[in-house]
Amino acid sequence: MSFNVELQSLVDTHDEPFLVIDKSYVIIAVNEAFTESYKIETSDVVGKYCYQTSHSNTKPCNELGEECPYQQVFELQVKHSCLHVHHDNCHHDHRVRITAYPLKDSNGKLYLGESIQELHTEGDCAEKGISMVGVSPIFLQMIEQLLYAAKGDAPVLLQGETGTGKELAASFLHQQSQRKKSPFLTLDCTVLTENLFESEVFGYEKGAFTGSHGMKTGLFEQANSGTLFLDEIGELTAVMQAKLLRALESGEFRRVGGTQMLYSDVRIVCATNRDLKLEIKAGRFREDLYYRIAGITIPMPNLRERLEDIPLLVYSLLDRINKVRKTRVCLTDEALNWLKNHNFPGNIRELRNILSAAVSTCQNKYIHLEQLQHIVSPNTFSTTSAQVLTSATPPVQNDQIIDQEPQSLADIEQEQIALLLKQ
């Protein structure tokens, strides 16, 4: 029996895309799941170099500085798993986890067997304007950490600058976890007063406040068996931190004005643009709360650290903007190159806002360099436009909430929009 027949029998037992590579990087066999996923015929794959077929490269990945399981399998003969970006026959990117391990034929010849698992990186936040898009090493490292965190149930702290996509990362983590069929709820901590925090998180009973004619369940209760995302947790006051800590330690809480102790099985994912360890030293953040929320800390890379992802982000963002507005606008090469050299203090959020403004003011189907420069002046952006693009909504004053039914976050947002329109 020839080895290829032996091997093909093994390959065909796998449900996910699977291939076998020899020591010369040549693909020896693939299964049907591989050809279907990558929209390619078996005859166009077998006998070709893996780095040409999957990566469109002229050299092996390990020679280009990318993580590759080749050395671990052929030199150390150990299993190795890593994240890669593969390309199909239609030039679409696939973010995948590859798991490679040594295989030997009946003659003892060593081969590399590779299973491929597709990573679905859209998450629930895709409709908000962006998806998890990127090919840079630091982006893939972040995805790896999110997938690791999704396997367990430990609290997660996402730490990074404003506009880096922390809510999207939290949603992605939730969608990859065992809680994905349960609610994913978010709370923006920057707009909360102490009274509003308690009513939003824990809810309140009928009659708890003047004018409160009904009972309201809080996010802690609504997110039972799911995930609660607390955005910018570093903005909570000491009183709010203490109340949150008590609930996190036991999972038990009371609604405002209530006497019954309730329980919620909720996973907490927090985000901050502050260095919470420095905040602890300054006395602004509780150390015990920090260790309660930072079971796993994942740094969120800023856009300046992943410049090679800008073209993919631009195409993804423009595609979504065009679909919403029913337009067909694209960038000139000159405009795209200018974006690739921009500093982006507002990160992905800033890029999205720039593209949205460019589509709104575009006179034809192309966004030109001059138009982008008019939207964002490189000389003044860091001190003016960045503040507009990344600023948080101002909090409501305490005396607006005392002894009355708390406003919802939607009400606060409407008030702030009305205030901005008046200005």
Secondary structure, DSSP 8 states (H G I E B T S, - for coil): --HHHHHHHHHTT-SS-EEEE-TTSBEEEE-HHHHHHTT--GGGTTTSBHHHHHH--SS-GGGGT---SHHHHHTS---EEEEEEEE-TTS-EEEEEEEEEEEE-TT--EEEEEEEEE-----GGGGGT------SHHHHHHHHHHHHHHHS---EEEE--TTS-HHHHHHHHHHHSTTTTS-EEEEEGGG--HHHHHHHHHEE-TTSSTT--S-EE-HHHHTTTSEEEEETGGG--HHHHHHHHHHHHHSEE--BT--S-EE---EEEEEESS-HHHHHHTTSS-HHHHHHH-SEEEE---GGG-GGGHHHHHHHHHHHHHHHHT---EE-HHHHHHHHT---TTHHHHHHHHHHHHHHH-SSSEE-HHHHHHHS-TTTGGGTHHHHHH-------GGGTTTS----HHHHHHHHHHHHHH-
